[in-house]
Amino acid sequence: MKTLSSTLLAAQKKPDRLPYVEAKVYDFDQGIKRLSWTRLYTGSEADNHHGIAFDGQGSMHRIRVNGSNLYRQKVTTPDAASDYSAWTLIAANCQGPCAIAAYGAKVYIFYRTTANVLWKYYSHDYGDTWSNAQLVAAYTDVLSMAACWWGTGNNVVCFAFKAGQQNGIVIDTTTQATTEHTWLGSSQHPWGNNYGAGCYYTPDHIDLVIAAWESQTPYNLYGLYRQQFDNTYTFSDVDPFITAPEGEDITYEYPDCHKPASARITRILLLSGWRSSPAQPLIPGR
């Protein structure tokens, strides 16, 4: 309870006091403190495939595609005083999708080449020196890619998506050995195209969010779908959590997802109103 000042108490007791309207503004949404965003850079780079990751020293690593060129960037202290305009060309044979992941001193970049194979470009010293090699010989015509570290170990996972096929490539970064795992799509949710994906690790599995076009009756759909890649390196079936009919001028493209140390989401429960859930994965409906 808030104690009133003597001035307010005196005004309250006056016989000629007037009613008034009081407005209070709270920076909360459904009881959750809203994030405050600060723009650090307004660039002239064209929209295209891109990615971002942070290494163990806190440096920010970004990649982007422009035509057939793939660029990388390292910003050691990302803040308002940093330079975000300097880019280094690392490949002139990139054809569309790319992905990046980092843990500790290791930074791994993956991309599809103009020769229609998957390539890796990687550093084990915080991005000071780099190596590159073909990732795998399989998986041509990849439409989108995503990558994340498997917990705190030595494995990084690169996901390569086609219209009706998900591929998970697990790389042991100590030996560069790879294992390949494929899922050939859902009979309940047949995809005719793929528009990007995001992923993050949570204990014992990786959560995926995929944007896709689905062929259905009586109408086709654009949607966002969730999926898991478990600790046996097996894909679960996909589960749509938001869709829009084709022809409504609504599409879903190039999602991204991250899991900070503490996260909250807001959800609607039927007939129960709004509820906020602390420390939950940033996937709607979970």
N, C-alpha and C positions, 0 to 999 in steps of 0.2 A: 504494500500500500504506500502511495506517495503522500508525503506530508505537505499541505498547502502552506505557502508563506503567509506572514501576517498581513501583507498587503492584499493578497487574494482572499483571505478570510474576511477582512474588513469589507472588501467589495461585495463578497457573497452575501453579507448581512445587510447591505444597504437596501432600502425599500424601492429605490428607483433603478435597480440594475436592469440591464437589457439582455435579452437572449442573444446568443451569437452562435455561429457555425464554426466548428473547429475541424481542420483538415490535417491529417497526419499521413506522411509518406514513408512507407517501409520498403527497403530494398530486398524484399523477399518474394518468392513465388511458391505458393502452396506451403509456406513455412520453411522453405529452403533458401538460404542466402544465394542470391544470383551472382554468377561470375561476372567480374568486371574486366572487359577486354581493353587492351591498349594496342593500337596499331604501331608496329615497329618499322614497317617498310611498305612503301607503295611502289611496286615494281612495274616495269613495262613488258615483262615476259608474257608471251602468249599462253593461254590455258592449254594444258596438255598433260600427259601422264607425269606423275611426280611422286615423291615420297620424302619422309623425314624420320630421323632416328637420333638418339642421344647416346654418346658413349659413356664410359665409366668416369671420365673427367668432367662431364657436364657439357662437353662440346656438342654443338648441333651440326648434324650432317644432313644435307638436302641433296636431292637429285631431281632433274627435270629433263624432259625430252623436247626438242625443237627440231621438227623435220626428222632427219635420220641421225641427228646429233644428240648424244647423251652427255649431260653436264653434272658435275658434282660441286658441292660447296661445303666447307667446314668453317664454322664460326665458333671460336673458342670460348667467348664470353657473350652469349646472345643476350643483349639488352638494347636499350634505346640508342646507345652510342656506337653500336656495332655496324659494320659494313655488310649489307646483305646483297650487294650488287655484283660481287666478284664471283665468277664461275670458271671452273676448269673443265675443258673438254676431255672426256675419257673414252669416247667411242664415236665413230662417224658412221656406224652401221647398225644403229638401233631402229627397230621397226615397231614402235608403239609401246607395249606395256613394259613396266619396270617396277622394282620393289627394293626396299632397303631395310636392314635390321642391324642392330648393334647391341653388344653386351661387353662390359669391361673395355679391353683394348681392341676388341675385334669389331670390324665394320664390314658387312657383306652387302653388295649390290648385285641384283639379278636383272636381266633384261633379255628380250627377244631380239635376235639379230635379223638383218636383211636376208641372210641365208636360211632363215626360218628355223634356227636352233636356239636353245637357251644358253646364256653365257653368265659367268660369275666374275666379279671384279671385287677384290677383297683386300683388307688390311688387318694386320695383327698388332699394330703399334699406333692406335688412335688416329689412323689416316695419314701418317707421315710417309709411309711407303706402301706400294700397292702391287698386287699380282693379279693375273687374269687367266681364265681357262674356260673351255666349254664345260657347262654344268652337266648336261645329259644329252644323249643323241635323240631321245624320244620327244614327243609332245610338240609337234609342229602346229602352226596356225593358232597359237595361244592368243586369246583375246584380252586377258587381264591377269595380273599377278599380285601377290601379297606375300609378306614374309614376317616372321618373328622368331625370337629366341625361345628354345624349349627350356623354360625355367632359368636356372643359374648354372647349367652344365655346359658341355662343349658342343651341343647340337643346335643348329639353326635349321628352320623349316622354310622352304620356298614353295608356295602354292601357285600352280599354273592352271588357269581356267579356260576351258573351251565352252561351246554352247551347251553341250550335254555331258560334259566330262570334267571332273575335278581331279587334279593330280597333286599329291603331296610329295615333295622331294626332301628327304632328311639328310643333312650333311653333317658328318663328324668333322669339326673344324680342326682337330688335331691331326687327322690322317687324310682329310679330304675325301674319304669314302662316302658314297651315297647309297641310299635305298629309296626305291620308287614305289609309290602307292597310288592306286587309281580307283576312282568311283565313277561308274558309268551313268549316273543320272537317276532321277526319280520317275517312276511310272505314274505317280500321282501328280507330279508337278513337272511336266516336260518343258524344258527350256529350249527356246529357239535362238536366244542370243544372251550374251553376258555383258554387263556394263560396270565391271569393277568389283572389288572385294576389299575387306579389311579383316584383320585378325589380331588376337592377343592371347597370351598364355595365361591360364589359370590352373591351379593345381590339378595335375593328372590329365589335362587335355588342353586343346587350343579351341577357342571360340571363333567362329567365322561369321561374317555378315556379307552377303553377296547380293548384288543388284542384277536382276535378270528380267527377260521377257518370257512369259509363259504362254504356251498354246493351250487354250481351254475352250470349252463349250458352255454357254452360247457366245462368249466373247473372250478375247485374249486379254492378258493382264501384264502390267508392269509391277514389279514388286521388290521388296527387300526380304531376304530369307536368312534364317540362322541355321547353322550347322556346326557339328563338333568333329574334331580330329583327335581321337583318344590316345591313351598311352600304349595301345597296341598298334598305333598308326592306322586306324580304321576310321572311315568317314561314317557319320550317322546320316540318316535321311534328312532332307531339308524341311524346314518348317517356316512358312511365310508368316510374317507378323505385320506387314502393311502392304496393301496392294491398291492398284487403281486400274480401271478398265481402259483398254486401248481406245483412243479417240477422245479422251477427256482432257488432253493437253497436260497430263501429269505423268512424268517418268521419274524413275529413281536411278541415279547413276553415281558411280565412284564413291561408295561409302568408305569411312575410315573409323576405326575404333581403338581406344586405348583404355587401360585399366590403371588409374592412379592408385596410390596407397590407400586413399579413402575416397569412396565414390558413392553417390546417391542418385536415384532415379525417382521420377514421379509417375504414378500409374493410376488408372481409373478402374475401380472394381464395380461391376454391375450392381446397381441398387444400393451401393455403400459409399458413394462419394469419392473424394480424392484421398489418396494415401501416399505418403512418401516413405521410401525404404532406404535406410542407410546401408553402406558397405555392400552394395549389390553390383554385379557386372553391368556395364553400360550397354545392355541389350534390351530393348523394349520387350516387356512381357515376361522377363525373367525375374 
